[in-house]
Each structure stands twice: as structure tokens, then as C-alpha cells.
Amino acid sequence: MTAAGRPQNHGLSIGAVLAQLRSDFPDVTISKIRFLEAEGLVQPGRTASGYRQFAAADVERLRFVLAAQRDHYLPLKVIKEQLDAADSGAGPVADLPRPPRRLVPIDAPAENVGLPVADDFTTGKELRLTQEELLEQAGIDVDALAELQQYSLVRPGPAGFFDPDAVLVARTVKAMTEFGIEPRHLRAFRAAADREVGLLEQIVTPVYRHRDPEAKSRADEVVRELAALSVTLHTLLVKAGIRGVAGC
């Protein structure tokens, strides 16, 4: 899994690696690959002139990392622990470079309601849904959607379209109503999420103001990492609170 013992005169350039990854991960960039290398998630070899040389195993390792971020919102620290465990032969990810789709159990609403999570935390090319498409995919009616919008649980974009996360939210709230919870009861969730977003903005906005593309790439990574950690922390705090209520 590492560059140790690998011939240094064979392999792919970073541009060739980018070309291979782009079909599955359209938003990946050379800066992203360099960042993952700097974080120790991949260790390409080097030519005598210092150019990176990626082996096939390095490319699959990058696929593993990118899929773990995109599909499971895993922080890089957790992904690296998975890979390190696999390298040592002691972890659950035993058959790299063909990792399984599910890496670690995650209590995400998307898993419970049967819809894939959106691709990323950051903005970019996204699927846009009309109101009719949202209603059909979420299995709700116009009145239910109006109530979700009334309490800001679902918000259309400036052009009036919805993103895939709106479907997830609508499905999740619909499932919660079966337990007697109404959208008006969930205003605290919206307020808490807005406070978290405000905190993240304070951290990353100064970085985004730099014109350097490398700085923007770094800011994107910080957003992903902090968002993933925020989700993890929220889940753990809720679990701890539930255990207290149940007397476990």
C-alpha cells in the first residue's frame, strides 16, 4: 500500500491519475491529490527528478479515500485509520485496493430512508429538482412541503429548484411524524444547523478570500472535515442524551 520497495521508474504521473479519477469523481483536482498526499493518505514514489510516480494501488487507494468522503462523510482521520488498519492486516478493510462500499457503521438519516446522500458538503454541479420531482421522490404532498418550508426545514434555491438533500430532509421528517413529531417541533434542529454553519463560515471565509487556488482547495477540505466532524459530534451527543433518558 505504500511506496516502499516499489521501482521508481514506473508509474503514472499526477495528471494521468487525475484523468483516471475524473470519471467517478468529477470534482477531484490536482490540488486535492496533493493535499491527500500531504495528509499521508497516499504515498507515491518519486523519480530521480522528484516527479510523483503513482502505482495502480495508489490510484485505488485514492478511490477509496474519495468514495469514503463523498458517500459516507468520513473525516480524513477516520479514513486514514481504516487504511492503516488494512495495511497492518488488522482492520475491517481487508481487500484493498477494492474496498467495500460500507466502511464503518454510520447512523445517517439517508441510510434509514433509503436514499443516497448528496455528493458533497461544498457547492458545485448538483442535481436540481423541481417541486414536482421533490414531492414524488419524498412521497409527500404539497401541504406537507409547505409546512416544511414554513419552518425552514426545506429551502429552495434562488431559481426555485431543490437539491437532493431536500428529499432526504422531507423523507426524514415524514418518518418522524409517524412518532408524533411535527415539523414545528423541529425548528430547534434548523436553528442548531444554522448556528453550526455560522461557526464554519467564520473559520473558512478568510481562507476563501485568498486568490490562490491552493488556498481555496485547502478551504474546501477544511469545510469537508469540519462538516464531517460536526455530524459525528451531533450524533454522539444525541446518543449520549438518549442513553441518559433511557437510563442505559
Secondary structure, 3 states (H helix, E strand, C coil): CCCCCCCCCCCECHHHHHHHHHCCCCCCCHHHHHHHHHCCCCCCEECCCCCEEECHHHHHHHHHHHHHHHHHCCCHHHHHHHHHHHHHCCCCCCCCCCCCCCCCCCCCHHHHHCCCCCCCCCCCCCCCECHHHHHHHHCCCHHHHHHHHHCCCCCCCCCCCECHHHHHHHHHHHHHHCCCCCHHHHHHHHHHHHHHHHHHHHHHHHHHCCCCHHHHHHHHHHHHHHHHHHHHHHHHHHHHHHHHHHCC
